[in-house]
């Protein structure tokens, strides 16, 4: 299964794995699953880290290197992803989450989130 983690789950998987559910940790460790991170999340982390937000106290360069070293696949943003945002219902205003949802939809990847608002979107979304 191909899984893309939303930004908070990505932060937790990289730095605070105990915050993830046991079920999700097991899923992420299964070799049959392909875990993906989006440059959208790196962009969000870089912006919020630069704003000195306590919940984003991680160097995004170090985080990216660690994710790649742990076999996470990097997903870049394409024009198709950006345009797919137009078709999303106006459930959530966060541009980072909306682009992650669009990427998951276009690529057929399951977006894993703990955000109940994000989970309300149609498409390949799994709330944990």
C-alpha positions in Angstrom: 0.0 0.0 0.0 1.2 3.5 -0.8 0.8 5.9 2.2 1.5 9.6 2.4 1.6 11.1 5.9 0.2 14.5 6.7 2.6 17.0 8.2 2.0 16.3 11.9 2.1 12.6 11.5 5.3 13.0 9.5 6.9 15.1 12.3 5.8 12.5 14.8 7.1 9.6 12.8 10.5 11.3 12.4 11.0 12.7 15.9 8.3 11.4 18.3 7.2 8.0 17.1 5.6 7.2 20.4 2.9 9.8 19.6 1.7 7.5 16.7 -0.8 4.8 17.4 0.7 1.3 17.7 -1.3 0.3 14.6 0.1 3.1 12.5 3.7 2.4 13.7 3.2 -1.3 12.6 1.8 -0.2 9.3 4.7 2.1 8.6 7.2 -0.7 9.5 5.6 -3.3 7.1 7.9 -3.8 4.2 5.0 -4.2 1.8 4.0 -0.6 2.4 5.6 2.4 0.7 5.7 5.4 2.9 5.8 8.8 1.1 6.4 12.3 2.2 5.5 15.4 0.3 7.6 18.4 -0.4 4.4 20.3 0.7 5.1 19.1 4.3 8.7 20.2 4.0 7.6 23.6 2.8 5.1 23.9 5.7 7.8 22.8 8.2 10.3 25.3 6.8 7.8 28.1 7.0 6.6 27.3 10.5 10.1 26.5 11.8 11.2 30.0 10.5 8.3 31.5 12.5 9.8 29.8 15.6 6.7 27.7 16.3 7.4 25.3 19.1 5.5 22.4 17.4 7.8 22.8 14.3 11.1 22.9 16.2 13.0 20.7 13.7 15.4 21.6 10.9 13.6 20.6 7.7 16.9 19.9 6.0 17.9 17.3 8.7 14.4 15.9 8.7 14.4 15.4 4.9 17.8 13.6 5.0 16.5 11.4 7.8 13.3 10.5 5.9 15.3 9.6 2.8 17.8 7.6 4.8 14.8 5.6 6.2 13.5 4.8 2.8 10.7 7.3 2.7 9.9 8.3 -0.9 9.8 12.0 -1.7 6.8 13.3 -3.7 7.2 16.6 -5.6 4.4 19.0 -6.5 3.3 18.9 -10.1 0.9 21.2 -12.0 -1.7 18.4 -11.9 -1.5 18.5 -8.1 -1.9 22.2 -8.0 -4.8 22.2 -10.4 -6.6 19.4 -8.5 -7.0 21.8 -5.6 -9.7 23.6 -7.7 -11.9 20.5 -7.5 -11.8 20.1 -3.7 -14.9 21.1 -1.7 -14.4 24.0 0.6 -14.2 21.9 3.8 -10.8 23.2 5.0 -8.9 26.4 4.3 -5.4 25.2 5.1 -3.4 25.4 1.8 -0.9 22.8 2.9 -3.6 20.2 3.8 -5.5 21.0 0.6 -2.5 20.3 -1.5 -1.7 17.1 0.3 -5.3 16.0 -0.3 -5.0 16.9 -4.0 -1.7 15.0 -4.3 -3.2 11.9 -2.7 -6.2 12.0 -5.0 -4.2 12.5 -8.2 -1.6 9.9 -7.3 -4.0 7.4 -5.8 -2.0 7.4 -2.5 -3.8 7.0 0.8 -3.3 10.1 2.9 -3.0 9.2 6.6 -4.1 12.0 9.0 -5.2 12.5 12.5 -7.1 15.7 11.5 -10.9 15.1 11.6 -11.5 18.0 9.2 -9.1 16.6 6.6 -10.7 13.2 7.0 -14.0 14.6 5.8 -12.8 15.0 2.2 -13.7 12.3 -0.3 -10.9 10.3 -1.7 -8.1 8.1 -0.4 -7.9 9.4 3.2 -7.5 7.3 6.4 -7.9 8.9 9.8 -5.9 7.5 12.7 
